[in-house]
Amino acid sequence: MFDLSSKTVVNRRLYLTDLYKIIGKDKEIRMDAKNICYIMLTNVLSCDTMNYTSVGVVKEIYILEIKLNEKVIPEKFIKALDKAINFHTLFVLRCKDEELLYGCYKQITDKGVKLGKYYNSSWAPSVQNKELPLNLTTLDEIYALLINELIPLTAKENESTQELIGRYEEIQKLKKDIEKFQRQVDNERQSKKRFELNDALKELKKKLESVVK
């Protein structure tokens, strides 16, 4: 996580009973939330709290801390809550002395909230927060930085967050295809078919290499 201006600090406790009035009392969601000790809105990033004059697509970013009894992510609850929040978000999950970041690429449109696929960092001991880069001038840039923290892939120069996510998903698909073809090659007994599969496997590996670069 990053060091944020003291002006962004809110530290407001959110109660499940109040949140259920917003997101509904779906039985699965309530069961999913049983692992939650508490929820805290820790920071609200806005142009005012960040002293930014440039206004982009992202108007506010909510940082929400969720304390858990066990290291099990309450995915259904978070998705329902996230859907009900009309601002961009990042969740910090804590369990004992460890934490992870959790979130998705979220779009706020005239038609409502559009949630992408959720990603998370690995559980790790809480460490001192990193400093935000000094060259950031909009909330759009901060949001991209936060979401990029969840993707285990380095963004290319001028690569947008959407493009980074798309490239990461393509890499994951290629890796699955390579594993599948490798199993087929290993199990194939006919020489001709084995050569064909092996050629296809080589092409997939070349494509993976080009996408990763």
Secondary structure as GFF3:
##gff-version 3
##sequence-region A 1 213
A	DSSP	three_ten_helix	6	8	.	.	.	ID=ss1
A	DSSP	beta_strand	9	14	.	.	.	ID=ss2
A	DSSP	alpha_helix	16	23	.	.	.	ID=ss3
A	DSSP	alpha_helix	27	32	.	.	.	ID=ss4
A	DSSP	three_ten_helix	33	35	.	.	.	ID=ss5
A	DSSP	beta_strand	36	46	.	.	.	ID=ss6
A	DSSP	alpha_helix	47	50	.	.	.	ID=ss7
A	DSSP	beta_strand	60	68	.	.	.	ID=ss8
A	DSSP	alpha_helix	75	84	.	.	.	ID=ss9
A	DSSP	beta_strand	88	95	.	.	.	ID=ss10
A	DSSP	beta_strand	98	109	.	.	.	ID=ss11
A	DSSP	beta_strand	112	120	.	.	.	ID=ss12
A	DSSP	beta_strand	124	125	.	.	.	ID=ss13
A	DSSP	alpha_helix	139	148	.	.	.	ID=ss14
A	DSSP	alpha_helix	161	187	.	.	.	ID=ss15
A	DSSP	alpha_helix	191	212	.	.	.	ID=ss16
###
